[in-house]
Amino acid sequence: MTKRDELKALLKENIVNISFTKKDGSERKLKCTLKTDLLPKVELDPNKPRKAENVDVLPVWDLENEGFRSFRLESLISYEIES
């Protein structure tokens, strides 16, 4: 299992506090999840083509700002499951 798969599995079951380095070099902390009961309901347009998934980037739901955010896995500093 890759680091991406491992982190994605944790996010689907938990709220996770993540720290990563932004492109400008500053550190960003993010309280996020991929738990389906905490994500917004999204209607997919079957006529709109889907983008290919970038395996270097992980999109997550930001619980504090209520929006999707993403970060590059190589910029990950740390993560901790919220209890």
ChimeraX commands (.cxc) that place a marker at each C-alpha (Angstrom):
marker #1 position 0.00,0.00,0.00 radius 0.5
marker #1 position 1.40,3.41,-0.96 radius 0.5
marker #1 position 1.60,6.36,1.41 radius 0.5
marker #1 position -1.19,7.99,-0.63 radius 0.5
marker #1 position -3.45,4.93,-0.28 radius 0.5
marker #1 position -2.70,4.69,3.43 radius 0.5
marker #1 position -3.52,8.35,4.05 radius 0.5
marker #1 position -6.64,8.19,1.88 radius 0.5
marker #1 position -7.90,5.17,3.86 radius 0.5
marker #1 position -7.33,7.03,7.16 radius 0.5
marker #1 position -9.18,10.09,5.82 radius 0.5
marker #1 position -12.18,7.97,4.75 radius 0.5
marker #1 position -12.61,6.78,8.36 radius 0.5
marker #1 position -11.36,9.74,10.45 radius 0.5
marker #1 position -10.80,13.44,10.83 radius 0.5
marker #1 position -7.09,14.07,10.31 radius 0.5
marker #1 position -4.94,17.09,11.14 radius 0.5
marker #1 position -2.38,17.50,8.38 radius 0.5
marker #1 position 0.66,19.76,8.16 radius 0.5
marker #1 position 2.31,20.45,4.82 radius 0.5
marker #1 position 4.56,22.98,3.12 radius 0.5
marker #1 position 2.84,25.30,0.65 radius 0.5
marker #1 position 4.45,26.31,-2.64 radius 0.5
marker #1 position 5.58,29.61,-1.10 radius 0.5
marker #1 position 7.46,27.70,1.61 radius 0.5
marker #1 position 5.08,28.47,4.46 radius 0.5
marker #1 position 3.55,25.74,6.58 radius 0.5
marker #1 position -0.19,25.06,6.36 radius 0.5
marker #1 position -2.26,23.11,8.88 radius 0.5
marker #1 position -5.46,21.51,7.69 radius 0.5
marker #1 position -8.25,19.76,9.60 radius 0.5
marker #1 position -9.70,17.49,6.95 radius 0.5
marker #1 position -11.49,14.28,6.06 radius 0.5
marker #1 position -12.91,12.14,3.26 radius 0.5
marker #1 position -15.69,10.63,5.41 radius 0.5
marker #1 position -18.75,10.44,3.16 radius 0.5
marker #1 position -21.13,11.60,5.91 radius 0.5
marker #1 position -19.12,14.84,6.28 radius 0.5
marker #1 position -18.73,15.58,2.54 radius 0.5
marker #1 position -21.21,17.73,0.60 radius 0.5
marker #1 position -23.63,15.98,-1.72 radius 0.5
marker #1 position -22.40,16.42,-5.30 radius 0.5
marker #1 position -24.41,15.78,-8.44 radius 0.5
marker #1 position -22.12,14.57,-11.23 radius 0.5
marker #1 position -22.90,15.59,-14.79 radius 0.5
marker #1 position -22.71,12.40,-16.87 radius 0.5
marker #1 position -21.95,14.47,-20.00 radius 0.5
marker #1 position -18.93,16.18,-18.48 radius 0.5
marker #1 position -15.66,14.26,-18.80 radius 0.5
marker #1 position -13.85,13.52,-15.53 radius 0.5
marker #1 position -10.29,14.67,-14.98 radius 0.5
marker #1 position -7.59,12.06,-14.61 radius 0.5
marker #1 position -6.53,11.61,-11.01 radius 0.5
marker #1 position -3.12,13.10,-10.19 radius 0.5
marker #1 position -1.40,10.56,-7.93 radius 0.5
marker #1 position 1.01,13.23,-6.61 radius 0.5
marker #1 position -1.82,15.32,-5.15 radius 0.5
marker #1 position -4.43,14.39,-2.55 radius 0.5
marker #1 position -7.73,16.30,-2.49 radius 0.5
marker #1 position -9.43,16.48,0.93 radius 0.5
marker #1 position -12.44,18.21,2.51 radius 0.5
marker #1 position -11.31,21.14,4.70 radius 0.5
marker #1 position -13.66,21.04,7.70 radius 0.5
marker #1 position -12.83,24.54,8.92 radius 0.5
marker #1 position -13.29,26.34,5.59 radius 0.5
marker #1 position -15.89,23.92,4.20 radius 0.5
marker #1 position -14.30,23.38,0.83 radius 0.5
marker #1 position -12.09,20.99,-1.06 radius 0.5
marker #1 position -8.36,21.61,-0.76 radius 0.5
marker #1 position -5.45,19.59,-2.02 radius 0.5
marker #1 position -1.78,19.20,-1.25 radius 0.5
marker #1 position 1.19,17.52,-2.85 radius 0.5
marker #1 position 2.17,14.34,-1.02 radius 0.5
marker #1 position 5.85,15.27,-1.24 radius 0.5
marker #1 position 5.10,18.41,0.82 radius 0.5
marker #1 position 3.52,16.47,3.72 radius 0.5
marker #1 position 5.22,17.26,7.04 radius 0.5
marker #1 position 3.02,15.30,9.44 radius 0.5
marker #1 position -0.47,14.01,10.11 radius 0.5
marker #1 position -2.38,13.01,13.21 radius 0.5
marker #1 position -5.77,11.37,13.61 radius 0.5
marker #1 position -8.09,13.52,15.70 radius 0.5
marker #1 position -9.53,11.64,18.65 radius 0.5
marker link #1:1,2 radius 0.2
marker link #1:2,3 radius 0.2
marker link #1:3,4 radius 0.2
marker link #1:4,5 radius 0.2
marker link #1:5,6 radius 0.2
marker link #1:6,7 radius 0.2
marker link #1:7,8 radius 0.2
marker link #1:8,9 radius 0.2
marker link #1:9,10 radius 0.2
marker link #1:10,11 radius 0.2
marker link #1:11,12 radius 0.2
marker link #1:12,13 radius 0.2
marker link #1:13,14 radius 0.2
marker link #1:14,15 radius 0.2
marker link #1:15,16 radius 0.2
marker link #1:16,17 radius 0.2
marker link #1:17,18 radius 0.2
marker link #1:18,19 radius 0.2
marker link #1:19,20 radius 0.2
marker link #1:20,21 radius 0.2
marker link #1:21,22 radius 0.2
marker link #1:22,23 radius 0.2
marker link #1:23,24 radius 0.2
marker link #1:24,25 radius 0.2
marker link #1:25,26 radius 0.2
marker link #1:26,27 radius 0.2
marker link #1:27,28 radius 0.2
marker link #1:28,29 radius 0.2
marker link #1:29,30 radius 0.2
marker link #1:30,31 radius 0.2
marker link #1:31,32 radius 0.2
marker link #1:32,33 radius 0.2
marker link #1:33,34 radius 0.2
marker link #1:34,35 radius 0.2
marker link #1:35,36 radius 0.2
marker link #1:36,37 radius 0.2
marker link #1:37,38 radius 0.2
marker link #1:38,39 radius 0.2
marker link #1:39,40 radius 0.2
marker link #1:40,41 radius 0.2
marker link #1:41,42 radius 0.2
marker link #1:42,43 radius 0.2
marker link #1:43,44 radius 0.2
marker link #1:44,45 radius 0.2
marker link #1:45,46 radius 0.2
marker link #1:46,47 radius 0.2
marker link #1:47,48 radius 0.2
marker link #1:48,49 radius 0.2
marker link #1:49,50 radius 0.2
marker link #1:50,51 radius 0.2
marker link #1:51,52 radius 0.2
marker link #1:52,53 radius 0.2
marker link #1:53,54 radius 0.2
marker link #1:54,55 radius 0.2
marker link #1:55,56 radius 0.2
marker link #1:56,57 radius 0.2
marker link #1:57,58 radius 0.2
marker link #1:58,59 radius 0.2
marker link #1:59,60 radius 0.2
marker link #1:60,61 radius 0.2
marker link #1:61,62 radius 0.2
marker link #1:62,63 radius 0.2
marker link #1:63,64 radius 0.2
marker link #1:64,65 radius 0.2
marker link #1:65,66 radius 0.2
marker link #1:66,67 radius 0.2
marker link #1:67,68 radius 0.2
marker link #1:68,69 radius 0.2
marker link #1:69,70 radius 0.2
marker link #1:70,71 radius 0.2
marker link #1:71,72 radius 0.2
marker link #1:72,73 radius 0.2
marker link #1:73,74 radius 0.2
marker link #1:74,75 radius 0.2
marker link #1:75,76 radius 0.2
marker link #1:76,77 radius 0.2
marker link #1:77,78 radius 0.2
marker link #1:78,79 radius 0.2
marker link #1:79,80 radius 0.2
marker link #1:80,81 radius 0.2
marker link #1:81,82 radius 0.2
marker link #1:82,83 radius 0.2
view
